């Protein structure tokens, strides 16, 4: 069974195409116009082992918001489509990931019910600008991180908890969240050889 999806979304603010293969090797071809966000999506692909193609052309002459938000929406839609009926998967994933001084726990439930709880970022993280300039885009605002996970969870129909347990460097705080989410999603979407159907007492997710 192929667990792949290709989704396009075009608005006046952005044009986004996302392709995913849940059973890949973590290969990534990512271009959003926001260099730091490209780096985060590369990290998600590498640590989830999802093959990922992202091409976003957005109004980065305004700021990064629309390009990042719309990419997260389409990524969520692609993950949801690729998961199919979720038969045979583990459903739940839990990962705690360090990056130097930063530590993040992410928990995923492929529940079919969108919900996101995001907590623990230090005061001021939302106002930090990371990266930007040069040929590869505009700064990534720290406030976008929560918005990305909320958008992915909503459109992929995931229950998602992300907790920042420790961290000082703004780059590390964001990157560790993406890596923890990647590892938790990888476990949740993986197949359980003992599971013969959909892992729910309701019979569907």
C-alpha positions, 0 to 999 in steps of 0.5 A: 500500500502506497502512503503518499499524497500530493496537495496543491493550494493556491490563494492570492497570498501564496501558491503551495505544493506539498508531496509526502511519502510516509514510508520514505527515508527522510529525503527533502526538497524544500523551498518556502522563501523562508530559510529558517522554516526550510531548515525546520522542514528538512529536520522534520523530514529527516527525523520522521523518515517522511520523504518531503517535497515543498514548493511555496511561492508567497508574499514574503515581501510582506513577511513570512506569515502567509508562506509559513501558515499556508505551507503548514496547512498543506503539509497537514492536508498531505499527511492526513491523505497519506495516512489513509484509513490508518489501518495497522498503525501504532496510532500513538507516538511520544518522543522527548528530544534534546538539542544542547540546552533545549529539551522538548516532549511531543506526543501524537495521537492519530485520532481523527480529532484535531487538537493542539496543546503547545506550552513551555516556550520561554517569555519573549520567544514569540517575539524573536526573529530568526534568520532572514536576509540574503537570497533565502528569504525573510526572518522567521518570527518565533510566534509562528512555531505554535501556529505551525503545529496548530495548523498541522494538527488541525489539517492532519486531524492529529491530537498533538501536545508539544511541551518545551521543557528547557531551552535558552537559544531561540534557534534550538528551542524551535528546532527541538520542537520540530525534531520531537514532533517528527519522531513522535509522528514517525512512531505514531504513523508506523505499522504495528505488526500485531495490529490487524485493523484500525487501532480504535474501539470505534473501528475508525479514526 
